[in-house]
C-alpha cells in the first residue's frame, strides 16, 4: 500500500480536507506509530559502528534510529541493561569493549518527518495509520471537525497501537500470547 492509497482511504471519511493536509496527517501518524510501537525493526544490518573504540555510534541504513531491541556482542545476544545502555537514540555505552568494530542486531527505527516507513510496514499497519490520520483530521478546528467521530477513530488507533506493541514484543509473530491453563486436579 502506498501513501496515495492511504490518502484515498482517508479522504472518504474527511472529504472536505485538502489532500496535502491528509498526506501530512498520514505521514505524521506513520511516524508516531513507529515511535510508539516499534513496528519498523531493521535486522541483519550493522547497528553499532566503531564499537571497539571510545566513541561507538548507532546507525540506521534508512530512517532514524530509536532504540536497540537486541544486539549481538561477541557471539551472545544482549538486550538493554545486559551489556549496553542507550542514553540517546544515536549513542550507546558498552559495558565492555567488544572485539568487533561493527555489531549487528535488531534496531527499531522511525521515518524522518514527512517520510513513510517501508512498504512492508505500511502494508501491515495501514489501518492503524489511517485511523490515526482520521482522528487527527477530525479534531482540527476546520469545517469538517467532528469530535464524536474523532473519538471513535482515536479509540481504534489506540487499540491498533496496543496490538502493534504486543506484536513487536512477540517478535512480530502472528497469534496471541495466551496459553491454555493446565487442568486443576
C-alpha positions in Angstrom: 0.0 0.0 0.0 1.3 3.4 -1.0 0.8 6.9 0.5 -1.6 7.7 -2.3 -3.7 4.6 -1.4 -3.9 5.7 2.2 -4.9 9.2 1.1 -7.8 7.7 -0.9 -8.9 5.7 2.1 -8.9 8.7 4.5 -10.5 11.2 2.0 -13.6 9.1 2.0 -14.2 9.9 5.7 -12.9 13.5 5.6 -13.9 14.6 2.0 -13.6 18.4 2.7 -10.0 18.2 3.9 -7.3 19.2 1.4 -5.2 16.3 0.0 -1.9 17.8 1.3 -3.4 18.1 4.8 -4.4 14.4 4.6 -0.9 13.5 3.4 0.7 15.3 6.3 -1.6 13.6 8.8 -0.8 10.2 7.4 3.0 10.7 7.5 2.8 12.1 11.0 0.7 9.1 12.2 3.1 6.7 10.5 6.0 8.3 12.3 4.1 8.2 15.6 3.1 4.5 15.2 6.7 3.6 14.6 7.8 5.6 17.6 5.2 4.2 20.0 5.1 0.5 18.9 8.5 -0.4 17.3 6.7 -1.7 14.2 9.8 -0.9 11.9 12.7 -3.1 13.1 15.8 -3.4 10.9 17.6 -6.8 11.2 20.8 -8.2 9.6 22.5 -4.9 9.2 25.2 -3.2 11.3 23.6 -1.4 14.2 26.7 -0.1 16.0 29.9 1.1 14.2 33.2 1.8 15.8 32.2 -0.5 18.7 35.7 -1.3 19.8 36.7 2.4 20.1 35.9 5.0 22.8 33.0 6.5 20.7 30.7 3.9 19.3 27.7 5.2 17.3 24.3 3.7 16.4 23.5 3.9 12.7 20.4 3.0 10.7 20.5 2.2 7.0 17.3 4.1 6.5 15.2 6.2 8.7 16.0 7.5 12.2 17.2 5.1 14.9 15.0 4.9 18.0 16.1 2.0 20.3 18.1 -1.1 20.1 15.9 -4.1 20.6 18.8 -6.6 20.8 22.5 -6.6 20.0 24.9 -9.4 19.3 28.1 -8.7 21.3 30.9 -11.2 20.9 28.6 -14.0 19.9 25.9 -13.6 22.5 22.5 -11.8 22.2 22.1 -8.9 24.6 19.3 -6.5 25.4 19.5 -3.1 27.1 20.9 -3.5 30.6 22.8 -6.6 29.7 26.0 -5.4 28.1 25.0 -1.9 27.0 22.9 1.1 27.7 21.4 3.5 25.2 21.2 7.1 26.7 20.1 8.7 23.4 18.8 7.3 20.1 22.2 7.6 18.4 24.7 6.9 21.2 25.5 3.7 23.1 27.5 2.9 26.2 29.0 -0.6 26.1 29.9 -2.2 29.4 32.9 -4.0 27.9 34.8 -3.2 24.7 33.9 -5.9 22.1 36.4 -7.5 19.7 34.5 -6.5 16.5 34.2 -2.9 15.3 30.7 -3.5 13.8 27.9 -5.0 15.9 24.8 -6.5 14.4 21.3 -6.8 15.9 17.8 -5.5 15.8 17.2 -1.7 15.7 13.7 -0.1 16.0 13.5 2.9 13.6 11.1 5.6 12.5 10.8 7.6 9.3 12.1 11.2 9.1 9.5 13.9 9.2 7.4 13.8 6.0 8.6 10.3 5.0 6.8 7.0 5.2 8.2 3.7 6.6 9.0 0.8 4.2 6.2 -0.8 2.2 6.0 -3.9 4.3 5.4 -1.9 7.5 2.7 0.2 5.7 1.0 -2.9 4.3 0.8 -4.5 7.7 -0.3 -1.4 9.7 -2.2 0.6 7.1 -5.5 0.6 9.1 -3.7 1.9 12.2 -2.1 4.7 10.2 -5.4 5.6 8.5 -7.3 5.6 11.8 -4.7 7.9 13.4 -4.9 10.3 10.4 -8.7 10.3 10.6 -8.6 11.1 14.3 -6.1 14.0 13.8 -8.0 15.4 10.8 -11.4 15.3 12.5 -10.1 17.1 15.6 -8.7 20.1 13.6 -10.6 23.3 14.1 -11.9 23.3 10.5 -15.4 23.0 8.9 -15.0 19.2 8.8 -14.5 18.9 12.5 -16.4 16.1 14.2 -15.3 15.3 17.8 -17.6 12.3 18.2 -16.3 10.5 15.2 -12.7 11.6 16.1 -13.1 10.0 19.5 -14.2 6.7 17.7 -11.1 6.8 15.5 -8.9 7.7 18.4 -10.0 4.6 20.3 -9.4 2.5 17.2 -5.9 4.0 16.8 -5.1 3.3 20.5 -6.3 -0.3 20.1 -4.1 -0.7 16.9 -1.1 0.7 18.7 -1.6 -1.7 21.6 -1.8 -4.6 19.2 1.3 -3.4 17.3 3.2 -3.0 20.6 2.2 -6.6 21.6 3.3 -7.9 18.2 6.7 -6.2 18.4 7.3 -7.7 21.9 6.4 -11.1 20.5 8.9 -10.7 17.6 6.2 -9.7 15.0 4.8 -13.2 15.1 1.1 -13.7 14.4 -1.1 -15.2 17.1 -1.7 -14.4 20.7 0.4 -14.5 23.8 -2.0 -16.6 25.8 -1.5 -20.1 26.8 -4.0 -22.7 27.8 -4.0 -23.4 31.5 -3.5 -26.9 32.8 -6.4 -28.7 34.2 -6.7 -28.3 38.0 -6.8 -31.6 39.8 
